[in-house]
Amino acid sequence: MISKVTSTSAAVQHLRDLARLRRVRDRIDREFAQPLDVEALARGVNMSAGHLSRQFRLAYGESPYAYLMTRRIERAMALLRRGDLSVTEVCFAVGCASLGTFSTRFTELVGVPPSTYRAQAAQATAELPPCIAKQVTRPIRNREARLTRPQLA
């Protein structure tokens, strides 16, 4: 009887944690341009920052910070495709405080620097509807962007 109660309790707690993680992910999706950090996200769902980071990574395969930066880069890609804002303006519009961090993360995810992407994407997606352009230009997560030079074994 005790093991059944314990396993039921663990299952209920797991479902509660998943619901909290979804709320965190949804908040990141909505408020990506706001100053967010793991501590603030954790406070919002009554978890410690460490527990949130571990559970988020288990559930979604990346840390809350990496997920946040991916959302920001996706939005930056859309703004850069429009072509009416400078790279610096785009950086701040998506919630990044450092142009260097923004450019580094953008290059890691997309494979080219923001200025290069802006020039290439404007030409490549000029004839596509925005909803299609978003799908075909979506960034690849977790350093899976094409390498610009061959990797040595």
Secondary structure, DSSP 4 states (H G I P E B T S, - for coil): -HHHHHHHHHHHHHHHHHHHHHHHHHHHHHHTTS---HHHHHHHTT--HHHHHHHHHHHHSS-HHHHHHHHHHHHHHHHHHH-SS-HHHHHHHTT-S-HHHHHHHHHHHHSS-HHHHHHHHHHHTTTS-HHHHHHHTPPPSSS-SPPSSPPP-
